[in-house]
């Protein structure tokens, strides 16, 4: 198997910035992690993306102009990343910006012009990472389990990796299997609440939630949603729980933040307690790692909670590294999603190749 020098790109549903990561890998058991960076979005660009992501109607139609803007934005920062770190690159793994996710109707949209990006960089691009899975009956998410498996290869099993981004997903890793799925909200509801009421789309260090009081009647109502009784694998659109914000409108900013944050915590707790095999440890990555209220809530409910930084990896680079890793698997004709991780009909290769012209 060949080793590939790859850059992975990720912009998540939190719309907070662009993550870039460089790895060298054969797409299987060899992995060397290189530099990574996060470029925070300027407020005007972030607002443009957030409006597109939270648009309530006709979200499945492609926005060609924004797709080109996203590709150009990526190209500019990838060129700077390559120059600054003096990198040799064989290909770029490109995720794009998810704006619509409806696997029931075999539809998922990640905005970004893959061909334009390849042309701008003069580097081949592997993009449209989720389409093959959805076309073959899968949920299209999460795609991270195969990468979670390699970065925890030396740890005793079973274990769970939690990725707390805009949405929370988990990977249960046993000695012989991967089980995965989206399990509930992550940061998205908290971010949207804070953006509505403070103009700042995050609760930095959980400070607002810390000053608030959780409202049990509202929280318990949310936890009765039928999504939580569905078996894994399953996936969520970012807006699935967005209606919950309506229940908070009579609350103070602090109480709303506290209740929404506790919703994220309790949805994780409930999902982990319902796993077929109880994990020995939990490893957390994603933006939720930086919220001490969420992390403290997990530590109060589980005996051993680690961050991926405890394993020597950057919490903020994992998903960009994943996209690069999936690109290597594409070149090696290796599947990246499986019936037990996305519900796909058979193991499926992620991505499509866009040759630089």
N, C-alpha and C positions, 0 to 999 in steps of 0.2 A: 504494500500500500504506500502511496506517495504521501509526503507531507506538504501541506499547502500553507502559504502565507496569506492570511486573510484579515480583512477589516469587517467587523460586524457593526450595523447601525440599528438603533432602536429609539423610537419615540412612542411612549406609552399613552394610555388613555388619560393619564393625569395632565398631559400636555405641558409638562414643566421644562422640558429640554431635550436635547439630542445627546444620546449616549453613543460613544464610539469606542471600540475595543479591538486590539490586535492580538491574534493568536496564531500559533503554528501548530497544525494538527493533521492527523491522517483521517479524522472523522470517526475514529474508533477509540483505541486505547492510548494514543500518544497525544499529549497536550502540553504546550508551552505557552504560558500567558505572558503577553507583552504589555505595552502601555495602554492606558485607557483615559478617557476624559469625558466630562459632561459639559455641554455648552448650554447654559440656561437660555431659554427663549426670552427675547425682549418682549415687553408687555403687549405691544401692538400685535406682534406675530402670535404670541400665545393666545391672545383674545380672538384672533382670526380662527385659529385651530379649535379653540374651545367652542366657539359659536357653531362651527361646522360639525363638531363631534356631538354637541347637544341639540342640534337642530331636530325639531320634532316631526317634521314632515318631509317626505320624498328624499330621505337620507341615502337611499340606495342608488340614486343617480350619481354618476361620476362627475366630479368637478375638475374639468381638464386644466383650467387655469391654476387652481390650487395644487393639482398634481404636479404641474411644471414648477411652480414655486417651491414645493417641497423638495423636488429633485435638485433644483438649483441651490437651495439652501444646504442640502446635504453635500453636494459637489464642492461648494466653497469650503466648508469646514473639513471635509475629508482631505482635500488638497493641503490645507494648513496642517492637519494632523500628520499626514505623510511627510511633509517638509520638516516640521518641527522635530519629529522623531526619526527622520532619515530611514524610512521604511521601504522595504521591497515587498510589493503586493502582487499576488497572483489573481485575486478576485475580491469582490466586495459582496457581502451578504446584506441585503436591503429589505427591511421589514415594511417601511412606510407607516402612514398614520391611519390606524383603524378608525373608521367613522360609522361603520354599520356592521352588525354581526347577527345573522339570523340563519343558523345552520339548519333549522327545521325546513327552511325553503332553499337550502343549499346555496346560501348567499352570505358572503363576507367581503367587505370592501376595505382595503388598505390603500389609501391615496398615496401616490408617488409615481412619477413617470420613470419606469425602470430603464427603458431604452435611452431616454435623455440623459439619465445619470451615467450610464455606461459611456455614452458619447462624450459627455463633459469631462469625465475622468480619463478616458482612453484606457479603461480597465473593464474587463468582463464583470457583469453583475448577475448574481443569483437573487431573484426577487419573486414576488407573489407566493410567499412561503406557505400560506394557509389554503390556497385554492384546491390543490389536489386532494387534500384530506376531506374537505367539505364535499367535493364532487364525488368522493367515494363513500359517502354516508357518515363521515365523521363530524365532530363538533368544531373542528378547525382549531381547537385550543383545549388544553395548553400544549405547546410544542416543546416546553422546557424539560420534561422528564428524562429524555435521553442524555441531555447535558448534565442534569442534576445527578444522574447515575455515575458519570465519570468523575465529577468533582468530589463525590463522597465515597469513592471506591474503597478507601482504606478504613472507613468507619464501620463499626459493628452494625448489623442489621437486626430487626427492621428500624427504619428511621423515616421521618417526614421532613421534606423541605417545603417551607411556606414561602411563597412569593407574594408579598403584600405590595401591589402596585395600585393602579386605579381600582382594579378588581383583585381579589385574593384567589390564588390557586394553590393547590398542594400536589406533591408527588410523594406517594408511599412507596418506599424502596425496600423490598425484601431480598432474600438471597436469590430468589428465582423469578421475581416479577416486578413490574411497575404498574401502579394503579394511580390514576391522576384525574384532575378535573378542577374547574372553577368551583369555589365553595361559598362565595358571598362578596359583599363590598369590601374594598380596601380603603384607599384614600379618597376615592372619587366623590363620595357624598360629603365628606368632611370638607374637601377642597371647594366644592360647589357652594356649600353653605357659607363658608368663610368668604368666598368671592361675592356672594349676594349681599352680605351684611357688613363686610369690612373693606371690600375692594382688593383684598390680598387673598389669593387662591390657595392658601394653606394655613394650617394651625401650627405655626412654628413651635417645635418642641412640645406640642400638646398643651401650650400655656393656657389657651382659652378653655379647653376642656377641663383642665385642672381647676379652674375657678368656677365651673358649673356643677349642676346637680343632674344626675341621670333621672329621667322620668320613666318609672317602671311600666306604667300602663301603655305608653307609646312603644317602648322597647319590646314588651311582650307581644304586642300586636304585630310588630314587624317580624318577630321570630316565628310567628305562625304561618308565614308565607309557605306555600307548597313547594317552592324551590328547595327548601332545606330537607324535605323528605324524599327527594329524588335521589336515585342511586348514582354513583360515579360510573363512568365518566359523564360529565355535563359541563356546559359552558354558559356564560352570561354576556349579554350586551351591557355596555356601560350604563345605559339608561333604564335597565330593568327595575331598579329600586329607586329611581329618581323621584317617583311620586311620593316617597317617604318624606321628602323635604316639605311637602304641603302640611304634614302633621306637626311640623316644628314651627310654623309661622307665628304662633302666639307665644313662643318661648323666647327667652332672652338669647342673645348670641352665645353666651357661655353654656346655658343649659342645652341648647340645640347641639353645640359642639360636643358636650359631654355625652349626650344620648346617642348621637351618631357614632362617636368613637367607641362607645360600649357596644353598639350594634356590630361593628366590625369585630370586636373582641369575641363577643358571644357567638357570632356566626362561625368563627374559627373553632371555638371550644366545642360547640355542638357537632361540627363536622368531624373533628378529630375523635371525639368520643364515639362516633358512629362507624369508625373504620373497622374493617373485618379483623385487622391485626393491630393491637395497640403498639405504637412506636416506642422505642427506648429513649429516643431523643428527638428534639425538634430543632431544625436549622432554619433560620429566617433570613430572607434576602428581600430586596426591593425597598422602596421609599419608606415603608412602614417601620423599617429598622430604626429610622431616625426619630420616631415618635415615642418618647419614653412612656406615655400613658398606655399605648398599645403593648409595648414590650413588657411593662410591669404587669399588665393584665394577663399576658400569657404566662409570665413567671409565677403568678399567683395560682394558676390552674395546672401547670405542668412542672414536673420535677427538674428536667434538664432542657433548657432553652439556650441555644447558641445562635450567634450570627455567622454568616459565611465568612466574615473577616476573621473569625476564630480559626477557620480552616486555611487562611492565607489568601482569600479572594476578596475582591472589592464588592460590597453590597450593591453598588450602583452600576457595576460593569457586567453583572452576570447575564442579563438579557441580551446585551450587545454581543458578548462572547458566544452566547447560545446561537445567535443568528449567523455568526461566522462559522460555528461548528456545524450547523445545518448545511451551510454551503459546501463544506468539505464532504459531508455525507452525500450530497447531491453528486459531486464529482466521482465519488466511489460507488455510486449506485446503491447506497445503503438507505433503508427506511428510517424515517424520523418520527413517525406516529404509528400507533398500534391500537388494536381493538380495546385494550385495557387502559389506554391513556386518553384517547379521543372518541372511542366508539366507532372508529373507521372499520369498514368491512374486512380489510386485510392490511398488513403492514404497507405503509405508503411513503414514498419519497417526497420530501418537501422541496418546493421551489421550481422555478423555470429559468433557463439561461438566456441572458441578453448579451450578445456579443458587441463589443465596442466597434464603432464604425468610424 
